Amino acid sequence: MKSVKLGLIGLGHIGRHHAENLFEKRVPGAELTAVATAHPEWIQKRAPFVRVYSEPAALLRDVEIDGVLICTPHRLHVPQAIEALHAGKHVLIEKPVAADWHETGALCQARDASGCLVGVMFHLRTSPVYRSIKAILQEQRLGRISRVAWTMTAWSRDQAYYDQVDWRGTWAGEGGGVLLNQCAHHLDLLYWYFGLPVHLQAVCGFGKHHRIEVEDEATLLLEYSTGASAVFTASTGEPRGENRLEIIGSQGDLLLQGEKDLRLRMNDGDWQPQQISPVEENEASGPHVPVIRNFVEAVRGVEAIWVSVEEAACSLRLANAAIDCVRTGRRMDFPSDESGRERT
């Protein structure tokens, strides 16, 4: 079968990571053909056979390329994706899909007009433990959910992390902080599990722990149409942070500590460790590879895209709403027809 030829726009940390996965043939049937970067030294040394362009527009004129991976700063995602769609290229975008969820409407229009595909890199949906939690909720093993508490503070960052590149920690470059960057995946999981809330309130610390403009600490209170509530806390300023998820239901409770310790406690029972659903491909090759593989198979017409623009926009709406809530001092409300929908 003919290889799907990919271009890569942006060659920072995550871009190089994707490039290595492709070079090591971890995505069957995919070939990294070209990159667009202002800093070509790494790729020229690592893979001199790859075509290097100094501008994305030049890469998009390369007729051999079937699809592109966009790994640039957040505010460039949508304009570069639209440009790629206009050039007839399929697109896989790193998270978050945009800095402002309102931008995603234009992206969907360009996608539909082009007939090309757009996927978003929310790879935690492929994680065995998070897929296991999804299955428990779909099977309604906990009964009616009343309360959720997610502490996601295992993202300690020092000042050097933000000083490394000039766009980090700024509204103009990054568009947000811990909610938009580090915890975008976990907000996506929260949406995947429970849908959009009806109401959201938030407290954020802007530059509380670092010399940055954006939020490095946030606590969200979400209320759902089912009567359930959720508290989501995130921070990049806690040296001893943790990942702890509690889901309380009428028939039992769920506890996740870290990324592997999953337990259930049914009514009148004790905590019991849970078997985590195996995802051999994810465990063997790392979390990003299954998403790239799905993208390649979708380009071939074999599979559907796992995370669409519309899906990815929902976690972005939560992050944007939290900032709007703090700026306006008002609770953010979501239309009733969009809230609490069952996610697949």
C-alpha positions, 0 to 999 in steps of 0.5 A, spaced: 500 500 500 502 506 498 505 510 504 501 516 506 506 522 506 506 527 511 509 534 512 511 537 519 510 544 521 514 546 527 520 543 530 520 544 537 520 539 542 513 536 540 515 536 533 521 533 534 518 527 538 513 526 532 518 526 527 522 521 531 516 516 531 515 517 524 523 516 523 523 509 527 517 507 523 512 506 529 506 509 524 506 503 519 505 506 512 507 513 514 513 517 511 515 524 514 517 527 507 518 535 509 518 539 515 517 547 515 522 550 521 526 556 522 531 552 525 533 547 521 539 544 524 536 538 528 533 535 522 538 537 517 543 532 522 538 527 524 534 526 517 538 529 511 533 526 506 527 530 509 526 536 505 526 542 509 522 549 508 523 555 511 516 557 511 509 553 512 506 556 505 512 553 501 511 546 504 504 546 503 506 547 495 509 540 495 505 536 491 507 530 494 505 531 501 498 528 503 497 531 510 500 535 515 502 535 523 501 542 526 506 543 532 507 550 532 504 555 538 497 555 539 495 562 536 498 559 529 494 553 529 487 555 526 490 559 521 496 554 519 490 549 519 486 553 514 491 554 509 493 547 509 486 545 508 486 550 502 492 547 499 488 540 499 492 537 505 489 533 511 491 536 518 492 533 525 493 539 530 497 539 536 492 540 542 489 545 544 486 546 537 486 553 538 487 559 543 480 561 542 474 556 541 470 561 537 476 560 531 474 553 531 468 555 527 472 558 521 476 551 521 470 547 521 468 551 515 474 550 511 474 543 513 468 542 510 469 546 504 475 542 502 473 535 503 479 534 507 480 531 514 482 535 521 484 531 527 486 533 534 492 530 538 488 528 544 492 522 546 490 521 553 483 518 550 488 512 548 491 511 555 489 504 558 487 507 565 482 513 562 479 508 557 477 504 563 474 509 567 470 511 560 468 504 560 466 504 567 462 510 566 458 508 560 456 501 564 453 505 569 457 501 574 457 507 579 450 509 578 448 516 578 454 521 579 453 526 584 460 529 585 467 529 581 473 532 584 480 532 580 486 535 582 491 535 577 497 539 580 503 534 577 505 539 572 510 543 576 514 548 572 520 552 574 521 559 571 526 557 566 521 553 562 517 559 561 523 563 559 525 558 554 521 561 548 518 567 548 511 565 546 510 561 553 506 564 558 503 570 554 496 572 552 499 574 545 503 567 544 500 562 548 493 564 549 493 561 556 496 558 561 495 551 565 488 550 563 490 551 555 496 548 555 498 543 561 491 541 563 488 541 556 488 533 556 484 533 562 479 538 561 478 534 554 477 527 559 472 531 563 468 533 557 469 526 554 466 523 561 461 528 562 459 533 557 459 540 557 456 543 564 450 548 564 454 553 569 461 554 570 465 558 576 472 559 576 478 562 580 485 563 577 491 566 579 495 569 574 502 569 575 501 567 582 507 562 582 511 565 576 513 571 572 508 570 566 501 573 564 497 567 564 494 563 569 498 558 573 493 556 578 486 555 577 480 552 580 473 550 576 466 549 579 462 545 574 454 544 575 451 539 570 444 538 568 444 531 571 445 535 578 452 532 578 458 537 580 465 537 579 471 541 582 477 541 577 484 544 580 490 545 576 497 548 577 504 549 575 506 551 581 506 546 586 513 542 587 509 536 590 503 536 586 499 530 584 494 527 579 488 525 583 481 523 581 475 522 585 468 520 582 462 519 587 456 515 585 450 512 588 452 505 587 460 506 588 466 511 588 472 511 583 479 513 585 485 514 581 491 516 584 497 518 579 496 514 572 495 507 574 492 506 581 485 505 579 480 503 585 473 502 586 469 502 592 462 499 591 456 500 597 458 497 603 465 494 600 472 496 601 477 499 595 478 494 590 484 495 585 481 495 578 484 491 572 486 496 567 484 495 559 490 493 555 492 498 549 498 494 547 499 499 541 499 505 546 503 501 551 509 499 546 510 505 542 507 511 546 501 515 547 502 519 541 503 514 536 496 511 536 493 518 534 498 519 528 496 512 526 489 513 526 490 520 522 494 516 517 488 510 517 483 516 516 487 519 510 486 512 507 479 512 508 479 506 513 478 509 520 474 515 522 478 521 526 478 519 533 477 527 536 474 532 531 475 539 531 468 540 534 470 535 540 476 538 541 473 545 541 469 543 548 475 542 552 477 549 549 470 552 551 471 550 558 478 553 559 476 560 555 470 560 560 474 560 566 478 566 564 472 569 562 469 568 569 474 571 572 475 577 568 467 579 568 466 576 575 460 572 572 458 565 572 458 562 565 452 559 562 452 554 557 446 552 552 442 547 555 442 543 549 449 542 549 450 540 556 450 533 559 450 530 552 453 522 552 460 522 549 462 516 545 
